[in-house]
Amino acid sequence: MKKCRVRKAVVAVAISAAMAGGAAAQNPLVDPGAAKGVHFHPQGQMPSAATLALRKEIKSGLPFEDMRDFAESRRGFLKAPPYRQIMADAGHIAWDMESYDWLLQGKDFPSIHPSLQRQAVLNMGFGLYEVLPGKIYQVRGFDLANISFIRGDRGWILFDVLTSKETARAALQFINDTLGTRPVTGIVYSHSHIDHFGGVRGVVDEADVRSGKVPIVAPAHFLEEAVSENVFAGNAMTRRGRVQYASLLRRSPFGHVDQSIGKSISAGMPGLIAPTVSIGQPFQELTIDGVKMRYQHTPDTEAPAGMNTWFPEWKAFWAGENVTATIHNIYTLRGAPVRNSLNWSKEINAAIHHFPDAEVMFAAHTWPRWGNARIMEVMRAQRDLYANMHNQALHLANQGVTINEVHTVYEVPKSLQRQWAARSYHGAVQNNVRAVLNRYLGFWDGNPANLDPLSPADIAPLYVEMMGGSGPILAKGRELNAAGRYREAGEILSRLVFAEPANQPARALLAEAFEQLGYQSESTSFRNSYLQLAAELRTGISDKAAANAGSPDVIRAMETGQWLDFLGISMDSRKAEGMRWTMNLITPDNGETYLVEMSNATLTNIKGFRSPNADLTVTLNRADLELVMIGARTFEQLGAEGKARFEGSLEPFNRLRAILTPFKPDFAIFPATANARETPAAR
C-alpha cells in the first residue's frame, strides 16, 4: 500500500460560497441533467412500457397514505449548515449532499421504484436534530451513518463516529458551533463496520483515549471482526462493494439515488483507535460522564460483533444497526459471512421485552421513532420478518425447494408487505431467503450436474452453439426486452457475452435488460448492481479514481498472524512449486515469535514457536513491522537503520517477495469490460 499523504486543515469543511468565498467544488459524480430527467449516458434508455406498468401496479399496492415516517424524519430539526459538501484533507470531495438535491423537486421519477424514491427522499435529512430535549442529538446527512451526541455532565458521549475523520470532525464542529463547545468524554462503537468507527480520529486525540480520559466502548471481539472482515478478501470486497454501492455511478434518476440506510459512503480517510472497554455480557451496565447506560450485547446479528444501548433514566433505546428503517442484508452482495436471521430476530425480541417502556428509539441510520406504541410496531415488524424469512425458507427447503428456487416461491406475509419498516431497501428478500439456505445447506442445490460446474466462459460457447449462434440469440434478446422479460433476456445474453466478449450488440442489449431491472428494483443493492454493470457493459470499468479508502490504522490493528496469513493469500502458489524453507519472525517489543514455513507451495505460520534450524531469522519490533505493513518502510530500510536484524540466508525472504501479487479492485466481472470502448447504440 502506498503511504498516504494528507495535508493538515484547521477546518474540515471548505465548501460553500458563504464559507469558502467561492463556488462548491466540482464533483465528477454530479449529473447536470438529473433535475431535468435527462439520462447521463448516450445509450441510456427511458423506462419501458413494461417497467412503467409494473411501477403503476406496485404503487397502487403500497400504503403511501401513511406519512408518519416523514413527520418523524423532520421532528427535532434544529439547523442545517451553510454548506452541502465536505472536503477531504487530501483535497478531493469527501461528502456531497448537493449532488442529490434533484430528489427534493417533488417530481415522481419513473426510473426509480416508487417505494425506493420515498426512502431516498426521507434520507435527505441534513443537519442537527434534537432527539430528546437537552439529552440526545444527532447530526444526519454527513455520511452513510448518523453520529449521535449524548449530553453528559461535562461533555459529549459520541455514538458511532461515521466513516471518515473529515465528516466526523465537521459534525462535531457543527454541533459545538450550534449548541456550545463541549469536550468529547466518551465514544461508543455499536458494531464492527467501518461506517461506525472510521471517523474516530476526527473527534478524539488518541492520547486522551490511551490515558483513560476518553473511554471507547465496543462489543466483545470488535477489533478482531473490524480488521478481519476486510483483510483476507478485502480486494474482492472492494470491487464488489463498488458494484453494490455504485460508488462511481452518476447521482441521477437513472443512476445512484440512495443507499437505503443513508445516501452514500463518504470518501475521506478512515481510521481506527482500539476500544478500551469491552461489552461481552448479554446485558452490562456502565456510567460515563454521569449518564447511565445498559448495553445489550447482540453478536451474530447485523455484524458479528454488535450491541444496542438502553438509557434507563430517559426511556431511550439505541438500536445500533439492528433496527433501522429498512430490512437489512442477511447476505450482502459486497461479500461477508452470511448473517443469522433467527438470532437477529431473537435479539430484537429481547430488546422488546427487556425495554418494554421505551419512549424513544434512535439508531445509527435513518431516523428515530417516538412513542411506545410506534416503537413496538416497528420493532415487531422487523423481528417478525427476520424470523419469517428464516423459518419459511427452511420450511420450503425441508420440502425439497432448493437454493436456486426458494426466492421464486417465498413470499413476505401480506400484513408485513404494507409496513414501511419491513420493506427491503438495503437487503433484498430474494437474496435473503437464499442466504438462509446457504447458511444451513450451502450453495449446492442437490443436482449432480452442479457439483463440478463449468465456468461461465467455458460453458457459454456450447449454449451459443446450441441456440444457433449469436444471430438468433440477439433476435430473441430484442424480443424478450420488448416483451419486458428482462430476467430471461439477461440469462441468454449473458451467455452470449461470455462466449463472444467482443460482441458489442450483445453487450448493449444486456445493458438494456439490466437497466430496466435496475429501474424496477426496490433494493438499492439490486438497483445499483444492475445499473453499475449496465454502465460497465456500455463503457467499460470506470477510470475515475475512487477516493482512498485504505486505512493505516486498520492495517496496524491486524495481528501479526493475520498479516502472515494475508501473505499466504497474496502469494501465487503456482510460482512456489519446489520451494521449501522456514523462517523465524521475532518481535521483541511485544514478546511474540512466529515460525513461518513454505511447504508444498503453501505458506503457513504458527505463533509461539521458533526453529533452531530456520533458514532465516528476522528480528524487529512490532512497531517497526507496522511501518512495513502500511508501506512506509521496507525491510531493507529498517535493516540499514539498525531496526531489523537478519540472521541466515535472505533467499527465502527474497523468493517469497518475488511471488506476491499486488491486488487491484478493477478486475472485470463481464469479459472485455476492462478498458472497453463504448458500444454502439443498439436501439
PAMIFI-879819 format. One record per residue (C-alpha): residue in one letter; x, y, z. Coordinates in steps of 0.02 Angstrom, whole numbers, padded with zeros to 5 digits, always signed. Example, Ala and Ser with C-alpha at 12.3 -4.5 7.8 and 13.67 -1.06 7.14 Angstrom:
A+00615-00225+00390/S+00684-00053+00357/
This chain:
M+00000+00000+00000/K+00064+00173-00041/K+00099+00285+00104/C-00047+00405+00117/R-00005+00588+00122/V-00133+00703+00198/R-00124+00888+00223/K-00173+00967+00387/A-00328+01075+00390/V-00393+01188+00526/V-00571+01163+00468/A-00632+01005+00381/V-00762+01093+00279/A-00711+01207+00139/I-00864+01225+00043/S-00999+01348+00012/A-00984+01519-00060/A-01030+01587+00110/M-00892+01491+00200/A-00757+01472+00067/G-00783+01628-00035/G-00815+01533-00194/A-00920+01402-00281/A-00936+01224-00217/A-00803+01102-00276/Q-00837+01007-00436/N-00895+00829-00408/P-00870+00712-00557/L-01019+00608-00500/V-01140+00754-00514/D-01259+00736-00661/P-01306+00904-00737/G-01460+00828-00818/A-01528+00744-00663/A-01655+00877-00619/K-01721+00877-00798/G-01735+00688-00808/V-01603+00676-00945/H-01506+00513-00949/F-01320+00536-00918/H-01266+00401-01042/P-01290+00420-01230/Q-01353+00241-01242/G-01463+00254-01088/Q-01644+00203-01105/M-01801+00276-01030/P-01913+00162-00926/S-02002+00041-01041/A-02188+00014-01052/A-02167-00145-00951/T-02069-00053-00816/L-02199+00086-00808/A-02341-00040-00796/L-02254-00134-00656/R-02218+00029-00566/K-02401+00080-00575/E-02454-00089-00505/I-02329-00079-00363/K-02377+00098-00318/S-02561+00055-00305/G-02523-00083-00178/L-02416+00016-00056/P-02479+00124+00090/F-02420+00294+00028/E-02555+00373+00135/D-02452+00328+00290/M-02345+00484+00310/R-02281+00454+00486/D-02102+00424+00429/F-02096+00598+00353/A-02154+00680+00514/E-02030+00577+00614/S-01885+00615+00497/R-01916+00803+00517/R-01951+00802+00703/G-01823+00891+00811/F-01736+00980+00667/L-01631+01124+00735/K-01516+01186+00599/A-01431+01145+00435/P-01253+01202+00397/P-01224+01332+00260/Y-01131+01203+00155/R-01179+01039+00073/Q-01006+00972+00034/I-00865+00917+00148/M-00689+00911+00081/A-00562+00776+00118/D-00395+00827+00190/A-00315+00756+00031/G-00407+00885-00074/H-00550+00788-00155/I-00734+00791-00107/A-00768+00676+00039/W-00956+00706+00050/D-01084+00790-00062/M-01267+00803-00015/E-01291+00933-00151/S-01273+00800-00285/Y-01440+00727-00230/D-01538+00890-00221/W-01637+00845-00376/L-01733+00723-00265/L-01811+00871-00174/Q-01905+00940-00325/G-02063+00844-00284/K-02057+00752-00450/D-02107+00572-00475/F-01962+00488-00566/P-02022+00337-00668/S-01845+00266-00673/I-01847+00240-00484/H-01952+00111-00392/P-02087+00216-00305/S-02052+00143-00134/L-01865+00170-00155/Q-01892+00351-00210/R-01991+00378-00050/Q-01845+00309+00052/A-01720+00413-00046/V-01815+00573-00005/L-01828+00525+00178/N-01638+00503+00182/M-01610+00683+00125/G-01611+00747+00305/F-01458+00856+00330/G-01408+00946+00488/L-01429+00942+00676/Y-01580+00860+00758/E-01639+00852+00939/V-01695+00675+00981/L-01728+00701+01167/P-01732+00881+01227/G-01571+00929+01313/K-01507+00749+01313/I-01488+00667+01141/Y-01444+00744+00973/Q-01399+00679+00801/V-01306+00751+00653/R-01381+00668+00499/G-01333+00676+00317/F-01145+00697+00344/D-01105+00516+00298/L-01189+00349+00269/A-01222+00335+00457/N-01284+00458+00587/I-01173+00520+00726/S-01266+00534+00892/F-01218+00651+01034/I-01268+00613+01214/R-01254+00760+01333/G-01158+00707+01488/D-01118+00807+01643/R-00961+00880+01564/G-00963+00846+01378/W-01023+00740+01232/I-01030+00550+01226/L-01024+00504+01042/F-01115+00352+00973/D-01044+00293+00806/V-00920+00414+00730/L-00951+00394+00542/T-00834+00328+00407/S-00707+00467+00385/K-00617+00584+00502/E-00665+00733+00394/T-00853+00704+00406/A-00845+00662+00591/R-00741+00816+00626/A-00864+00925+00531/A-01010+00851+00630/L-00927+00884+00798/Q-00882+01060+00746/F-01060+01093+00686/I-01145+01038+00848/N-01019+01135+00951/D-01045+01291+00845/T-01233+01272+00865/L-01255+01218+01046/G-01092+01274+01126/T-00923+01190+01133/R-00912+01037+01244/P-00769+00910+01255/V-00787+00729+01199/T-00798+00625+01358/G-00837+00453+01285/I-00859+00358+01121/V-00965+00205+01083/Y-00943+00093+00932/S-01106-00001+00906/H-01027-00133+00794/S-00880-00181+00687/H-00920-00100+00519/I-00810+00045+00463/D-00950+00172+00440/H-00971+00167+00629/F-00792+00188+00688/G-00689+00255+00541/G-00709+00439+00587/V-00639+00421+00762/R-00480+00521+00730/G-00586+00671+00682/V-00663+00683+00855/V-00535+00625+00984/D-00348+00626+01015/E-00279+00450+01036/A-00176+00509+01185/D-00337+00551+01278/V-00401+00376+01244/R-00241+00291+01298/S-00233+00394+01459/G-00410+00342+01506/K-00478+00517+01489/V-00596+00466+01349/P-00658+00285+01356/I-00705+00196+01195/V-00838+00062+01222/A-00866-00078+01097/P-00939-00254+01092/A-00828-00404+01128/H-00718-00460+00982/F-00743-00290+00899/L-00561-00267+00848/E-00543-00442+00778/E-00701-00425+00672/A-00666-00246+00618/V-00498-00299+00547/S-00531-00474+00481/E-00688-00441+00379/N-00596-00328+00257/V-00425-00411+00251/F-00424-00586+00177/A-00549-00549+00038/G-00530-00362+00050/N-00485-00328-00131/A-00631-00430-00197/M-00746-00347-00070/T-00689-00175-00128/R-00728-00216-00309/R-00896-00294-00266/G-00933-00151-00148/R-00911-00029-00292/V-01046-00128-00382/Q-01167-00145-00235/Y-01145+00036-00183/A-01121+00103-00361/S-00992+00221-00289/L-00931+00277-00462/L-01104+00294-00542/R-01181+00464-00577/R-01306+00530-00449/S-01458+00529-00560/P-01636+00461-00579/F-01551+00339-00699/G-01405+00302-00583/H-01367+00314-00397/V-01512+00381-00295/D-01485+00315-00119/Q-01404+00181-00013/S-01562+00143+00088/I-01484+00171+00260/G-01410+00338+00203/K-01361+00425+00042/S-01188+00350+00011/I-01019+00316+00091/S-00902+00461+00125/A-00735+00462+00035/G-00621+00536+00167/M-00488+00449+00271/P-00549+00312+00389/G-00455+00271+00548/L-00466+00159+00699/I-00425+00180+00882/A-00442+00019+00982/P-00581+00016+01112/T-00538+00020+01296/V-00699-00053+01366/S-00770-00218+01303/I-00952-00271+01320/G-00965-00460+01325/Q-01109-00499+01442/P-01288-00513+01374/F-01329-00356+01474/Q-01196-00245+01551/E-01212-00078+01642/L-01092+00067+01633/T-01096+00252+01679/I-00996+00377+01576/D-00993+00563+01616/G-01143+00543+01730/V-01250+00451+01600/K-01313+00278+01649/M-01315+00153+01507/R-01362-00030+01493/Y-01282-00117+01346/Q-01366-00264+01259/H-01234-00374+01178/T-01301-00432+01009/P-01169-00540+00922/D-01208-00625+00757/T-01341-00503+00701/E-01308-00361+00578/A-01124-00383+00620/P-01026-00522+00705/A-00987-00401+00847/G-01127-00281+00893/M-01233-00207+01032/N-01383-00100+01075/T-01393+00025+01219/W-01532+00069+01342/F-01539+00234+01437/P-01646+00188+01588/E-01666+00365+01657/W-01732+00429+01490/K-01825+00275+01424/A-01722+00291+01266/F-01665+00143+01162/W-01516+00149+01044/A-01539+00011+00915/G-01367+00018+00834/E-01395-00050+00660/N-01508-00190+00716/V-01669-00091+00691/T-01672+00048+00561/A-01798+00099+00428/T-01765-00050+00315/I-01744-00237+00318/H-01559-00268+00307/N-01445-00392+00218/I-01436-00571+00277/Y-01311-00591+00137/T-01228-00432+00074/L-01176-00427-00108/R-01007-00348-00069/G-00965-00508+00022/A-00968-00554+00208/P-01013-00706+00311/V-01198-00747+00299/R-01290-00671+00446/N-01401-00763+00569/S-01577-00700+00537/L-01652-00807+00676/N-01533-00738+00805/W-01562-00563+00737/S-01748-00586+00767/K-01716-00652+00942/E-01607-00504+00990/I-01742-00383+00933/N-01866-00486+01034/A-01752-00473+01186/A-01749-00284+01168/I-01939-00279+01156/H-01958-00373+01320/H-01810-00303+01417/F-01852-00122+01373/P-02043-00128+01361/D-02069+00053+01414/A-01959+00134+01279/E-02022+00305+01229/V-01889+00349+01100/M-01789+00235+00984/F-01644+00302+00883/A-01511+00213+00780/A-01352+00229+00680/H-01450+00252+00518/T-01611+00335+00459/W-01722+00425+00586/P-01790+00398+00763/R-01962+00340+00821/W-02059+00411+00966/G-02197+00340+01075/N-02204+00165+01145/A-02338+00100+01026/R-02245+00162+00872/I-02078+00092+00931/M-02153-00079+00966/E-02241-00079+00797/V-02076-00053+00706/M-01978-00175+00812/R-02109-00312+00796/A-02118-00289+00607/Q-01931-00316+00589/R-01923-00453+00720/D-02061-00548+00631/L-01991-00530+00455/Y-01814-00586+00502/A-01892-00738+00588/N-02015-00770+00447/M-01880-00771+00313/H-01779-00893+00418/N-01921-01008+00462/Q-02011-01013+00296/A-01854-01031+00192/L-01811-01185+00294/H-01994-01241+00288/L-01981-01240+00099/A-01808-01321+00099/N-01874-01464+00204/Q-01999-01497+00065/G-01865-01502-00069/V-01859-01321-00127/T-01678-01280-00171/I-01569-01127-00153/N-01599-01088-00337/E-01789-01097-00316/V-01830-01029-00144/H-01829-00845-00196/T-01960-00882-00329/V-02075-00967-00202/Y-02057-00872-00039/E-02175-00726-00008/V-02170-00597+00129/P-02331-00606+00234/K-02458-00482+00166/S-02475-00395+00333/L-02289-00355+00329/Q-02288-00302+00146/R-02390-00148+00194/Q-02273-00092+00334/W-02139+00028+00276/A-02018-00030+00411/A-02025-00205+00335/R-01979-00155+00158/S-01813-00218+00090/Y-01718-00064+00035/H-01547-00121+00093/G-01567-00308+00091/A-01671-00395-00042/V-01797-00529+00002/Q-01740-00636-00145/N-01562-00630-00083/N-01601-00652+00100/V-01702-00813+00088/R-01568-00890-00022/A-01441-00838+00110/V-01537-00932+00244/L-01523-01093+00143/N-01340-01059+00107/R-01306-01041+00294/Y-01383-01210+00333/L-01361-01311+00173/G-01225-01224+00071/F-01231-01170-00111/W-01263-01343-00189/D-01441-01370-00248/G-01432-01561-00245/N-01413-01580-00433/P-01255-01682-00476/A-01236-01580-00635/N-01194-01434-00521/L-01067-01524-00414/D-00921-01476-00526/P-00992-01338-00636/L-00903-01268-00786/S-00853-01085-00778/P-00968-00963-00870/A-00834-00935-01002/D-00814-01122-01031/I-00998-01168-01045/A-01056-01013-01139/P-00993-01065-01312/L-01093-01227-01302/Y-01252-01131-01257/V-01223-01013-01402/E-01193-01158-01521/M-01350-01250-01463/M-01453-01091-01482/G-01399-01073-01662/G-01265-00941-01643/S-01264-00758-01599/G-01394-00704-01729/P-01542-00798-01656/I-01489-00753-01478/L-01482-00568-01520/A-01651-00578-01604/K-01726-00669-01455/G-01644-00546-01336/R-01726-00400-01426/E-01892-00492-01423/L-01880-00529-01237/N-01829-00350-01196/A-01976-00285-01298/A-02092-00401-01201/G-02024-00342-01034/R-01948-00512-00996/Y-01783-00440-00938/R-01727-00582-00825/E-01742-00706-00967/A-01654-00586-01085/G-01515-00567-00958/E-01494-00755-00947/I-01467-00787-01132/L-01374-00625-01172/S-01255-00654-01028/R-01209-00822-01107/L-01176-00735-01271/V-01066-00600-01193/F-00960-00733-01106/A-00946-00833-01268/E-00910-00681-01376/P-00838-00542-01267/A-00814-00427-01418/N-00996-00442-01473/Q-01046-00263-01441/P-01230-00278-01490/A-01245-00417-01361/R-01165-00308-01228/A-01282-00164-01272/L-01438-00273-01265/L-01384-00350-01099/A-01355-00175-01030/E-01532-00127-01082/A-01604-00277-00989/F-01502-00239-00833/E-01553-00056-00840/Q-01739-00095-00837/L-01713-00220-00696/G-01623-00083-00601/Y-01768+00038-00626/Q-01886-00097-00560/S-01786-00139-00404/E-01838-00080-00232/S-01674-00139-00154/T-01529-00019-00179/S-01411-00167-00183/F-01503-00240-00332/R-01532-00072-00419/N-01352-00018-00400/S-01283-00185-00459/Y-01392-00188-00615/L-01355-00007-00661/Q-01169-00012-00621/L-01143-00166-00728/A-01251-00094-00867/A-01133+00055-00869/E-00981-00059-00873/L-01053-00159-01018/R-01079+00001-01115/T-00921+00097-01075/G-00806-00017-00977/I-00749-00006-00798/S-00741+00175-00745/D-00568+00250-00743/K-00622+00381-00615/A-00506+00371-00468/A-00600+00312-00315/A-00557+00406-00157/N-00428+00320-00049/A-00520+00205+00071/G-00363+00124+00140/S-00334+00150+00324/P-00161+00132+00401/D-00249+00115+00570/V-00344-00039+00514/I-00186-00117+00443/R-00090-00081+00604/A-00230-00164+00702/M-00200-00330+00614/E-00121-00463+00721/T+00048-00518+00655/G-00027-00689+00620/Q-00165-00609+00516/W-00035-00514+00416/L+00063-00675+00385/D-00100-00762+00335/F-00131-00624+00210/L+00044-00650+00138/G-00009-00830+00109/I-00161-00767+00014/S-00058-00640-00086/M+00069-00773-00135/D+00047-00853-00307/S+00055-01038-00263/R+00092-01087-00443/K+00258-00995-00431/A+00306-01078-00266/E+00324-01256-00329/G+00485-01333-00263/M+00513-01202-00130/R+00545-01264+00046/W+00610-01158+00189/T+00573-01098+00365/M+00589-00926+00441/N+00576-00861+00619/L+00494-00691+00644/I+00531-00615+00815/T+00456-00451+00881/P+00540-00415+01049/D+00435-00264+01099/N+00277-00370+01116/G+00363-00536+01152/E+00294-00627+01001/T+00376-00762+00896/Y+00310-00840+00736/L+00375-00988+00639/V+00339-00967+00454/E+00356-01116+00337/M+00348-01136+00149/S+00299-01313+00104/N+00202-01390-00040/A+00182-01218-00120/T+00090-01158+00036/L+00140-01030+00166/T+00090-01067+00346/N+00131-00990+00514/I+00112-01033+00697/K+00126-00917+00845/G+00238-00956+00994/F+00362-01068+00904/R+00534-01046+00827/S+00651-01166+00739/P+00836-01178+00788/N+00870-01234+00610/A+00771-01099+00520/D+00844-01039+00356/L+00816-00859+00411/T+00776-00769+00573/V+00708-00591+00562/T+00705-00487+00721/L+00621-00317+00731/N+00497-00231+00846/R+00313-00249+00805/A+00304-00058+00800/D+00432-00059+00659/L+00347-00205+00571/E+00190-00098+00562/L+00287+00026+00456/V+00318-00114+00331/M+00135-00167+00340/I+00072+00006+00291/G+00207+00031+00160/A+00300+00170+00249/R+00464+00072+00259/T+00544-00080+00179/F+00636-00217+00272/E+00797-00159+00189/Q+00773+00018+00253/L+00741-00044+00429/G+00896-00153+00417/A+01001-00005+00362/E+00932+00096+00508/G+00979-00041+00630/K+00797-00079+00669/A+00791-00251+00589/R+00914-00394+00604/F+00930-00538+00480/E+01017-00699+00528/G+01040-00832+00395/S+01006-00834+00209/L+00898-00696+00134/E+00850-00811-00010/P+00683-00868+00068/F+00638-00688+00104/N+00676-00631-00074/R+00593-00781-00156/L+00433-00750-00058/R+00430-00567-00101/A+00452-00608-00286/I+00291-00710-00294/L+00175-00592-00200/T+00031-00523-00305/P-00023-00341-00282/F-00214-00345-00288/K-00311-00208-00376/P-00501-00184-00364/D-00525-00159-00551/F-00548-00336-00615/A-00685-00367-00742/I-00848-00452-00695/F-00901-00468-00876/P-00764-00504-01004/A-00698-00362-01111/T-00760-00227-00992/A-00587-00181-00930/N-00529-00037-01040/A-00677-00069-01154/R-00728+00059-01284/E-00905+00124-01291/T-01028+00008-01376/P-01130+00073-01522/A-01312+00114-01490/A-01422-00040-01513/R-01596+00035-01514/
